[in-house]
Amino acid sequence: MIATLAHPGPAPSRRWAVAPCQAEPVEVLLPVAERLADSVALGLAGYDGGWLVIEDAPLAALDFVTPGEDPTGAHAAWYAGPYRMGAGRIVHLGLHAGRKEGGAWLHGHGSFAAPGWEGPDFGHILPFESRLAQPVRARGWGLKGARLEVSADAETHFPLFQPVALGGGRDAVLVTLRPNQDLTEALEAAVAEAGIAEGRVFGLGSVVRPRLEGQPRIDSHATELLLTEAVITRGRARLDVDLVTLQGTRHRGVLARGENGVCITAELLVVAERAVG
């Protein structure tokens, strides 16, 4: 059974959104720009959006946040930080590239390091405050025919990525999931609607008091995660994750089916097997 949170706004009856698209495997060079979000947008020029993985990359400025409480009570969960590493390093970062208010935006979760750093080492990177120290190679998927765009969400009172269909493409789908439904089962229902039974899943999100297969439930009502190895096989999902808790502790494992309610959102790219095989 999932744990749930009470959100401040009304809950729409439709609990996911999908937008079909075309996904092309890419390896791109991200140039140095004033903001990490701009570097990513320049690297994906020619695409509507994308999913990228960055590894072992030096940053001139690396700022991030972790899950936290909202002292105002206006949201069911909030952030702790920001943590400012300065000249830190991305160890492993997964990110969605999209748009916000007409400009470049990204949502990325990952692990970070810096000499002498003793604080948290996993979280949600800040796309405007962080900046590359040198050009960096990234790999992933460039998307055409759909992208993620930020809009105000009445249920959670957060500005959130939502998939926007731009026309064309059927070998992949962008999916976002709303709170208080099991992430694994909701993803399966969304991709079934999109007509995908086999494929790979990339993305990130947050869950409430998660449980990983073979492990006790984790007592953290706001827990951010990054998918590390995730597949859809004959319509069933298996989702390996790396996650960080309110206490800043990290856990790794497979999301237990029916035990992991979405906290704020899950943002996922599903690439059909015919596109990756």
QUIKAJO-V442082 format. One record per residue. N is the residue number from 1. RES is the residue in three letters. SS is DSSP state (alpha for helix, beta for strand, coil for the rest). PSI is psi as a letter, one per 20 degrees, with the letter a starting at -180 (NA if undefined). OMEGA is omega in whole degrees, -180 to 180 (NA if undefined). Layout:
n res ss psi omega
N RES SS PSI OMEGA
N RES SS PSI OMEGA
This chain:
n res ss psi omega
1 MET coil p 180
2 ILE coil q 166
3 ALA coil q -176
4 THR coil r 175
5 LEU coil q 175
6 ALA coil o 180
7 HIS coil q -171
8 PRO coil i -175
9 GLY coil r -180
10 PRO coil q -178
11 ALA coil o 177
12 PRO coil q -179
13 SER coil h 178
14 ARG coil p -168
15 ARG coil j 172
16 TRP beta r 175
17 ALA beta q -178
18 VAL beta q 174
19 ALA beta o 179
20 PRO beta q -180
21 CYS beta r 173
22 GLN beta p -180
23 ALA beta p 179
24 GLU beta p 177
25 PRO beta p -177
26 VAL beta q 163
27 GLU beta o -170
28 VAL beta q 175
29 LEU beta p 178
30 LEU beta o -180
31 PRO coil r 174
32 VAL coil p 175
33 ALA coil r -178
34 GLU coil h -178
35 ARG coil q 179
36 LEU alpha h 180
37 ALA alpha h 180
38 ASP alpha h 177
39 SER alpha g -179
40 VAL alpha g 180
41 ALA alpha h 179
42 LEU alpha h 178
43 GLY alpha h -179
44 LEU coil j 177
45 ALA coil p -176
46 GLY coil i 176
47 TYR coil q 177
48 ASP coil h -180
49 GLY beta a 178
50 GLY beta r 172
51 TRP beta p -178
52 LEU beta q 171
53 VAL beta p 177
54 ILE beta p 180
55 GLU beta q 174
56 ASP beta l -175
57 ALA beta p 178
58 PRO beta p 177
59 LEU beta q 175
60 ALA beta h 175
61 ALA beta p -179
62 LEU beta o 180
63 ASP beta p 179
64 PHE beta r 177
65 VAL beta r 176
66 THR beta r 177
67 PRO beta q -180
68 GLY beta r 176
69 GLU coil q 173
70 ASP coil o -177
71 PRO coil i -180
72 THR coil i -176
73 GLY coil j -177
74 ALA coil i -179
75 HIS coil q 179
76 ALA coil h 178
77 ALA coil r -178
78 TRP beta b -177
79 TYR beta q 169
80 ALA beta q -177
81 GLY beta b 11
82 PRO beta q 173
83 TYR beta p -175
84 ARG beta o 180
85 MET beta h -173
86 GLY beta c -180
87 ALA coil m -178
88 GLY coil a -177
89 ARG beta p 169
90 ILE beta p 172
91 VAL beta g 178
92 HIS beta p -178
93 LEU beta p 171
94 GLY beta p -175
95 LEU beta q 168
96 HIS beta p 175
97 ALA beta p -180
98 GLY beta b -174
99 ARG beta q 174
100 LYS beta p 179
101 GLU coil k 176
102 GLY coil i -179
103 GLY beta r -179
104 ALA beta q 177
105 TRP beta q 175
106 LEU beta q 173
107 HIS beta o -176
108 GLY beta p 174
109 HIS beta q 179
110 GLY beta a -178
111 SER beta q -171
112 PHE beta r 179
113 ALA beta q 174
114 ALA coil q 179
115 PRO coil p 178
116 GLY coil j -177
117 TRP coil p -179
118 GLU coil j 180
119 GLY coil a 177
120 PRO coil q -178
121 ASP coil j 179
122 PHE beta p 178
123 GLY beta b -173
124 HIS beta o -176
125 ILE beta q 179
126 LEU coil o -168
127 PRO coil h 179
128 PHE coil h -178
129 GLU coil h -178
130 SER coil q -175
131 ARG beta p 178
132 LEU beta q 175
133 ALA coil h -179
134 GLN coil r 177
135 PRO coil q -173
136 VAL beta q 174
137 ARG beta q 178
138 ALA beta q 179
139 ARG beta q 179
140 GLY beta c -175
141 TRP beta p 170
142 GLY beta p -174
143 LEU beta p 172
144 LYS beta q 178
145 GLY coil i 176
146 ALA beta q 174
147 ARG beta r 174
148 LEU beta p 177
149 GLU beta q -180
150 VAL beta p 172
151 SER beta q 179
152 ALA beta p 180
153 ASP coil o -175
154 ALA coil h -176
155 GLU coil g -174
156 THR coil i -174
157 HIS coil k 174
158 PHE coil q 164
159 PRO beta p -172
160 LEU beta q 169
161 PHE beta p 171
162 GLN beta q -180
163 PRO beta p 178
164 VAL beta p 179
165 ALA beta p 180
166 LEU coil i 176
167 GLY coil p 176
168 GLY coil q 175
169 GLY coil p -179
170 ARG coil j -176
171 ASP coil j 179
172 ALA beta r 179
173 VAL beta p 170
174 LEU beta p -177
175 VAL beta p 166
176 THR beta q -178
177 LEU beta p 179
178 ARG coil r -175
179 PRO coil r 169
180 ASN coil l 170
181 GLN coil q -179
182 ASP beta p -174
183 LEU alpha g -178
184 THR alpha g -176
185 GLU alpha h 179
186 ALA alpha h 177
187 LEU alpha g 179
188 GLU alpha g 180
189 ALA alpha h -179
190 ALA alpha g -179
191 VAL alpha h 174
192 ALA alpha g 176
193 GLU alpha h -179
194 ALA alpha i 176
195 GLY coil k 179
196 ILE coil p 179
197 ALA coil i -179
198 GLU coil p 177
199 GLY beta a 178
200 ARG beta q -175
201 VAL beta p 179
202 PHE beta q 177
203 GLY beta a -173
204 LEU beta r 179
205 GLY beta b 179
206 SER beta q -179
207 VAL beta r -177
208 VAL beta p 178
209 ARG coil m -171
210 PRO coil q 170
211 ARG coil p 177
212 LEU beta q -178
213 GLU coil p 178
214 GLY coil j -179
215 GLN coil q 177
216 PRO coil q 178
217 ARG coil q -179
218 ILE coil p -176
219 ASP coil m 178
220 SER coil o -173
221 HIS coil i 174
222 ALA coil o -172
223 THR beta o -178
224 GLU beta q -176
225 LEU beta q 172
226 LEU beta p 174
227 LEU beta p 180
228 THR beta h 176
229 GLU beta o -172
230 ALA beta p -176
231 VAL beta q 167
232 ILE beta p -180
233 THR beta o -177
234 ARG coil l 175
235 GLY coil i -179
236 ARG beta p -176
237 ALA beta q 169
238 ARG beta o -169
239 LEU beta o 172
240 ASP beta p -175
241 VAL beta q 167
242 ASP beta p -175
243 LEU beta r 178
244 VAL beta q -175
245 THR coil r 174
246 LEU coil h -179
247 GLN coil i -179
248 GLY coil j 179
249 THR coil q -178
250 ARG beta q 178
251 HIS beta q 178
252 ARG beta q 177
253 GLY beta a -179
254 VAL beta p 178
255 LEU beta p 178
256 ALA coil p -178
257 ARG coil p 176
258 GLY coil j -173
259 GLU coil j -172
260 ASN coil n 179
261 GLY beta p 176
262 VAL beta p -180
263 CYS beta f 178
264 ILE beta g -178
265 THR beta r 163
266 ALA beta p -178
267 GLU beta o -166
268 LEU beta q 170
269 LEU beta p 178
270 VAL beta p -180
271 VAL beta o -176
272 ALA beta q -177
273 GLU alpha h -180
274 ARG alpha i 179
275 ALA alpha h -176
276 VAL alpha i -176
277 GLY coil NA NA
